[in-house]
Amino acid sequence: MALSGTRDDSYTVANLLDEVFTHLQVKRGGNPISSVQAANGIAALKGMLRTWSVKGINLHLWQDQTVT
């Protein structure tokens, strides 16, 4: 997915998991992933984000503001 500088609030973890499982060929066609696959995908995502945080890769949105 290319970053366009726009924000899409409708993109969810479910969308991400659907794309990942399709890309990995775990899911084929229009069939939804199972609840077990979703739970495993969420656990893997949380673990990955936790590891990034421990390694100092922060994914927070920083916004410069002037305080007067």
C-alpha positions, 0 to 999 in steps of 0.5 A: 500500500502506497502512502498518499499523505491522506488519512482513511479512517475507514481502514480497520484491522479487519481490512488489514488482516483480510489483505495480509491473509489474501497476500499470503494465500491463506484466504482465497476468493471472497470467503472471510477469514475465520475467527481463529485466523482473525484472533491469531492475526491480531495477536501477531500484529500486537506482538509486532507493534510491541517489538517495534516499540521496544526497539524504539520505533514509535508510531505515534502521530506528532504534530507541531503546535505553537503554544501562546 
